[in-house]
Amino acid sequence: MAQTRRGSAYTSGKNKYSSDVRDAYVYGSAVPKQDIRRTLEEEPRRKLSHETRKNRDRAHHMSFGYVLFLAAALCATGVILIHYLQMQSELTNRMKQVAAMESQLNTLKMENDEQYNRILRSVDLEEIKRIAIGELGMTYATEGQIVTYQAAENDYMRKVIQD
């Protein structure tokens, strides 16, 4: 069976490899080396068609229009990149300005609160009461002078004095 298989498979036509190497019986595990140069020389080279050759030449060359397009695209990319970097720099500067202004606002608020507390501490309510009662003749309100009002729905009330 091995003979028939070998005979039909290996002798049934010309291969691209030399027939004497394929048909030789090999003893052991050593495989003979093939002469690749000889097989390449025996193979006929395919001729390239005119269209294929023209397409390959066209692929290797860049036309003036294509080079001009690439240069314009490169310039546009450069301009956009520069503009982007300028905008990012401007944004960073503005963020620094906002941070500085917030710091200044917090400092001013703190100073304002300290000044307000200092003013409140400097006011002596007992001295004001003594001057109001003693020098200006003011008195506490009596029971008949206090009038209470109930506001229906409004947040404020207007008092009209009639003489």
Secondary structure, DSSP 8 states (H G I E B T S, - for coil): -HHHHHHHHHSSS--SS-HHHHHS---TT------HHHHHHHS------HHHHHHHHHHH---HHHHHHHHHHHHHHHHHHHHHHHHHHHHHHHHHHHHHHHHHHHHHHHHHHHHHHHHHHH--HHHHHHIIIIIS------TTT------SS-S--------
